[in-house]
Amino acid sequence: MSTAITMPDNWRPLFSSWDEIRHGYHAGDKDETVRGCARRLDTTAPGPEGDPVLFWTLGLLTLAPYMAFGTPGPGVEDEVVAVLSRVVRRDDGRMCAHGWHPYEADVDDVIERLPVYLEVLSSPVDQALDDPLPEDLLPEDHDELDEEAEPANLSGPEILARWQCPRTAPGFARAVLGYLGAPVR
């Protein structure tokens, strides 16, 4: 069965280690974990649309606070910036019909809510489409928006379509680069 977004089978332990790094209690090699995520993104980014590009990009989003405020070793941030820049350049200024995308939400809010988002996004498509509650895939402040504005007025399938949009991974890559204060290279 296909999931809402493509994810590796071992996504939960991967995400758990990234979240441990973000919270400052990861016992392993933090820099190698960051580099591993960047390498996996680098190898999937040029691949077909079924590759887990969004998942690995969200991994680097989760690791962004460590890279920005922790003590990554020499070259770690440069490697991440180079990979994310390649993902951003894949966007090629494509247009889509969506008025809102998840990467437009507050980065810190997205990072905090990623465990919930990933649980829904890792569900089989038919299950994920079973009317997810707005808080399952939308930013925390979605209920403060005008009822006519996106994303407040979106149905479950419409919200999921924004997460599945080919512009979402490059958008999150731009968000991580912005978080790190790094230009696209």
C-alpha contacts under 8 A as a table, 3 or more apart, distances in Angstrom:
res1	aa1	res2	aa2	distance
1	M	124	P	6.14
2	S	6	T	7.70
2	S	124	P	5.54
2	S	125	V	6.32
3	T	6	T	6.13
3	T	7	M	7.60
3	T	121	L	6.86
3	T	122	S	5.43
3	T	123	S	5.25
3	T	124	P	4.05
3	T	125	V	5.12
4	A	120	V	7.79
4	A	121	L	4.98
4	A	122	S	6.00
4	A	123	S	6.06
4	A	124	P	5.84
4	A	125	V	4.57
4	A	128	A	6.47
4	A	160	L	7.53
4	A	164	Q	7.44
5	I	52	P	7.31
5	I	54	L	7.73
5	I	55	F	7.87
5	I	121	L	5.74
5	I	122	S	6.48
5	I	163	W	7.86
5	I	164	Q	6.39
6	T	50	G	6.15
6	T	51	D	6.15
6	T	52	P	4.73
6	T	53	V	7.94
6	T	54	L	7.83
6	T	55	F	7.27
6	T	122	S	7.64
7	M	11	W	6.51
7	M	51	D	7.86
7	M	52	P	5.20
7	M	55	F	6.06
7	M	122	S	6.75
8	P	11	W	5.36
8	P	52	P	6.99
10	N	13	P	6.08
10	N	14	L	6.58
11	W	14	L	5.11
11	W	15	F	5.98
12	R	15	F	5.18
12	R	16	S	6.01
13	P	16	S	4.90
13	P	17	S	6.25
14	L	17	S	5.35
14	L	18	W	6.39
15	F	18	W	5.03
15	F	19	D	6.04
15	F	59	G	6.85
16	S	19	D	5.08
16	S	20	E	6.14
17	S	20	E	4.99
17	S	21	I	6.34
17	S	26	H	6.61
17	S	33	T	7.96
18	W	21	I	5.15
18	W	22	R	6.29
18	W	33	T	7.56
18	W	34	V	7.95
18	W	59	G	6.83
18	W	62	T	6.36
18	W	63	L	6.04
19	D	22	R	4.90
19	D	23	H	6.19
19	D	62	T	6.56
19	D	63	L	7.46
20	E	23	H	5.10
20	E	24	G	6.03
20	E	25	Y	5.33
20	E	26	H	4.76
21	I	24	G	4.93
21	I	25	Y	6.01
21	I	26	H	4.91
21	I	30	K	6.58
21	I	63	L	6.92
21	I	66	Y	6.72
22	R	25	Y	7.97
22	R	62	T	6.64
22	R	63	L	5.84
22	R	64	A	7.85
22	R	65	P	6.14
22	R	66	Y	5.64
23	H	26	H	7.83
24	G	66	Y	7.97
26	H	29	D	7.89
26	H	30	K	7.05
27	A	30	K	7.99
28	G	33	T	7.98
29	D	32	E	5.41
29	D	33	T	6.29
30	K	33	T	5.10
30	K	34	V	6.27
30	K	72	P	7.70
31	D	34	V	5.07
31	D	35	R	6.05
31	D	72	P	6.08
31	D	73	G	6.51
31	D	76	V	6.61
32	E	35	R	4.95
32	E	36	G	5.85
33	T	36	G	5.01
33	T	37	C	6.33
34	V	37	C	5.25
34	V	38	A	6.27
34	V	60	L	7.28
34	V	63	L	6.93
34	V	76	V	7.46
34	V	80	V	7.96
35	R	38	A	4.96
35	R	39	R	6.00
35	R	76	V	6.64
35	R	79	E	7.36
35	R	80	V	7.29
36	G	39	R	5.09
36	G	40	R	6.19
37	C	40	R	5.17
37	C	41	L	6.21
37	C	56	W	6.20
37	C	59	G	6.67
37	C	60	L	6.79
38	A	41	L	5.07
38	A	42	D	6.05
38	A	56	W	7.39
38	A	60	L	7.08
38	A	79	E	7.30
38	A	80	V	5.72
38	A	83	V	6.46
39	R	42	D	4.90
39	R	43	T	6.22
39	R	83	V	7.92
40	R	43	T	5.21
40	R	44	T	6.21
40	R	56	W	6.83
41	L	44	T	5.20
41	L	45	A	5.69
41	L	52	P	7.99
41	L	53	V	5.99
41	L	56	W	5.20
41	L	57	T	6.67
41	L	83	V	7.21
42	D	45	A	5.43
42	D	46	P	7.53
42	D	83	V	5.74
43	T	46	P	6.84
43	T	47	G	7.46
44	T	47	G	5.17
44	T	48	P	7.99
44	T	51	D	5.80
44	T	52	P	6.70
44	T	53	V	5.83
45	A	51	D	7.53
45	A	53	V	5.52
45	A	86	R	7.95
45	A	87	V	6.33
47	G	50	G	7.90
47	G	51	D	6.27
48	P	51	D	5.86
52	P	55	F	5.22
52	P	56	W	6.47
53	V	56	W	5.41
53	V	57	T	6.12
53	V	169	A	6.62
54	L	57	T	5.00
54	L	58	L	6.07
54	L	168	T	7.27
54	L	169	A	4.73
55	F	58	L	5.12
55	F	59	G	6.25
56	W	59	G	4.79
56	W	60	L	6.46
57	T	60	L	5.20
57	T	61	L	6.30
57	T	84	L	7.69
57	T	169	A	6.31
57	T	172	F	6.73
57	T	173	A	6.19
58	L	61	L	4.75
58	L	62	T	6.18
58	L	169	A	7.99
58	L	172	F	7.13
59	G	62	T	5.09
59	G	63	L	6.33
60	L	63	L	4.86
60	L	64	A	5.95
60	L	80	V	7.81
60	L	176	V	7.29
61	L	64	A	5.07
61	L	111	I	6.88
61	L	172	F	7.36
61	L	173	A	7.72
61	L	175	A	7.91
61	L	176	V	5.55
62	T	65	P	7.12
62	T	111	I	5.73
63	L	66	Y	5.49
63	L	67	M	6.50
64	A	67	M	5.03
64	A	68	A	5.96
64	A	176	V	6.41
64	A	179	Y	7.02
64	A	180	L	6.90
65	P	68	A	5.00
65	P	69	F	5.70
65	P	70	G	7.12
66	Y	69	F	5.37
66	Y	70	G	4.48
66	Y	71	T	7.16
66	Y	72	P	7.24
67	M	70	G	5.67
67	M	71	T	6.94
67	M	72	P	5.84
67	M	77	E	6.41
67	M	180	L	7.34
68	A	179	Y	7.45
68	A	180	L	5.54
72	P	76	V	6.19
72	P	77	E	7.21
73	G	76	V	5.83
74	P	77	E	7.70
75	G	78	D	5.07
75	G	79	E	6.09
76	V	79	E	5.27
76	V	80	V	6.38
77	E	80	V	5.05
77	E	81	V	6.01
78	D	81	V	5.09
78	D	82	A	6.13
79	E	82	A	5.24
79	E	83	V	6.38
80	V	83	V	5.26
80	V	84	L	6.09
81	V	84	L	5.15
81	V	85	S	5.93
81	V	177	L	6.67
81	V	182	A	7.03
81	V	184	V	7.38
81	V	185	R	7.47
82	A	85	S	5.14
82	A	86	R	6.47
82	A	184	V	7.86
82	A	185	R	6.39
83	V	86	R	5.23
83	V	87	V	6.54
84	L	87	V	5.02
84	L	88	V	6.22
84	L	170	P	7.97
84	L	173	A	5.30
84	L	174	R	7.42
84	L	176	V	7.92
84	L	177	L	7.22
84	L	184	V	7.79
85	S	88	V	5.03
85	S	89	R	6.18
85	S	173	A	7.32
85	S	174	R	7.77
85	S	177	L	7.97
85	S	184	V	4.91
85	S	185	R	5.54
86	R	89	R	5.12
86	R	90	R	6.42
86	R	185	R	7.92
87	V	90	R	5.22
87	V	91	D	7.23
87	V	169	A	7.38
87	V	170	P	5.45
87	V	173	A	6.54
88	V	91	D	5.63
88	V	169	A	7.96
88	V	170	P	4.46
88	V	171	G	7.07
88	V	173	A	6.02
88	V	174	R	6.26
88	V	184	V	7.51
89	R	92	D	5.92
89	R	170	P	7.62
90	R	170	P	7.10
91	D	94	R	5.94
91	D	166	P	7.80
91	D	167	R	6.23
91	D	170	P	5.95
94	R	167	R	7.38
96	C	167	R	7.98
98	H	101	H	7.07
98	H	162	R	6.90
99	G	150	E	6.55
100	W	104	E	7.10
100	W	150	E	5.97
100	W	151	P	6.29
100	W	162	R	7.22
101	H	104	E	5.73
101	H	105	A	7.89
101	H	162	R	5.34
101	H	163	W	6.98
101	H	168	T	6.59
102	P	105	A	5.74
102	P	138	L	7.10
102	P	139	P	7.60
102	P	162	R	6.77
102	P	163	W	6.45
102	P	168	T	7.07
103	Y	106	D	7.83
103	Y	107	V	7.52
103	Y	168	T	6.47
103	Y	171	G	5.55
103	Y	172	F	5.13
103	Y	175	A	6.83
104	E	171	G	7.82
105	A	109	D	7.22
105	A	110	V	6.75
105	A	139	P	6.01
106	D	109	D	5.24
106	D	110	V	6.30
106	D	139	P	7.58
107	V	110	V	5.10
107	V	111	I	6.19
107	V	175	A	6.95
107	V	179	Y	7.75
108	D	111	I	5.07
108	D	112	E	6.22
109	D	112	E	5.18
109	D	113	R	6.19
109	D	139	P	6.68
109	D	140	E	6.94
110	V	113	R	5.13
110	V	114	L	5.88
110	V	139	P	6.73
111	I	114	L	5.28
112	E	115	P	7.48
113	R	116	V	5.60
113	R	117	Y	6.26
113	R	139	P	7.96
114	L	117	Y	4.83
114	L	118	L	5.81
115	P	118	L	5.32
115	P	119	E	6.31
116	V	119	E	5.25
116	V	120	V	6.56
116	V	136	D	6.29
116	V	137	L	7.71
117	Y	120	V	5.40
117	Y	121	L	6.05
117	Y	136	D	6.04
117	Y	137	L	5.44
118	L	121	L	4.85
118	L	122	S	5.74
119	E	122	S	5.29
119	E	123	S	6.57
120	V	123	S	5.32
120	V	128	A	5.87
120	V	132	P	7.98
120	V	136	D	6.96
120	V	137	L	7.55
121	L	124	P	7.99
121	L	128	A	6.74
123	S	127	Q	6.11
123	S	128	A	5.52
124	P	127	Q	5.33
124	P	128	A	6.08
125	V	128	A	4.98
125	V	129	L	6.05
126	D	129	L	5.20
126	D	130	D	6.57
127	Q	130	D	5.28
128	A	131	D	7.44
128	A	132	P	6.59
128	A	160	L	7.84
129	L	132	P	6.48
129	L	156	G	5.94
129	L	157	P	5.47
129	L	160	L	7.35
130	D	156	G	7.20
131	D	155	S	7.20
131	D	156	G	4.75
131	D	157	P	7.30
132	P	136	D	6.02
132	P	137	L	7.38
132	P	156	G	5.19
133	L	136	D	5.25
133	L	137	L	7.41
133	L	156	G	7.14
134	P	137	L	5.86
134	P	138	L	5.37
134	P	142	H	7.74
134	P	152	A	7.94
134	P	156	G	7.44
135	E	138	L	5.26
135	E	139	P	6.87
135	E	140	E	6.58
137	L	159	I	6.94
137	L	160	L	7.59
138	L	142	H	6.41
138	L	151	P	7.39
138	L	159	I	7.58
139	P	142	H	5.54
140	E	143	D	7.54
141	D	144	E	5.49
141	D	145	L	7.32
142	H	145	L	5.61
142	H	151	P	6.61
142	H	152	A	5.56
143	D	146	D	7.98
143	D	152	A	6.29
145	L	149	A	6.55
145	L	150	E	8.00
145	L	151	P	7.92
145	L	152	A	6.04
146	D	149	A	5.24
146	D	152	A	6.89
147	E	150	E	7.97
147	E	152	A	5.56
147	E	153	N	5.64
148	E	152	A	6.96
148	E	153	N	5.76
149	A	152	A	5.79
149	A	153	N	6.15
150	E	153	N	5.64
150	E	154	L	6.41
151	P	154	L	5.48
151	P	159	I	7.52
154	L	158	E	5.64
154	L	159	I	6.00
155	S	158	E	5.13
155	S	159	I	6.17
156	G	159	I	5.17
156	G	160	L	6.21
157	P	160	L	5.03
157	P	161	A	6.09
158	E	161	A	5.01
158	E	162	R	6.55
159	I	162	R	5.29
159	I	163	W	6.75
160	L	163	W	5.13
160	L	164	Q	6.25
161	A	164	Q	4.94
161	A	165	C	5.96
162	R	165	C	5.14
162	R	168	T	7.21
163	W	168	T	6.21
164	Q	168	T	7.01
165	C	168	T	5.54
166	P	169	A	6.68
166	P	170	P	7.79
167	R	170	P	5.57
167	R	171	G	6.01
168	T	171	G	4.94
168	T	172	F	6.17
169	A	172	F	5.17
169	A	173	A	6.12
170	P	173	A	4.86
170	P	174	R	6.19
171	G	174	R	5.12
171	G	175	A	6.26
172	F	175	A	4.77
172	F	176	V	6.22
173	A	176	V	5.20
173	A	177	L	6.30
174	R	177	L	5.06
174	R	178	G	6.09
174	R	184	V	7.75
175	A	178	G	5.01
175	A	179	Y	6.12
176	V	179	Y	4.91
176	V	180	L	6.20
177	L	180	L	5.08
177	L	181	G	6.03
177	L	182	A	5.04
177	L	183	P	6.54
177	L	184	V	7.13
178	G	181	G	4.84
178	G	182	A	6.04
178	G	183	P	7.45
179	Y	182	A	7.70
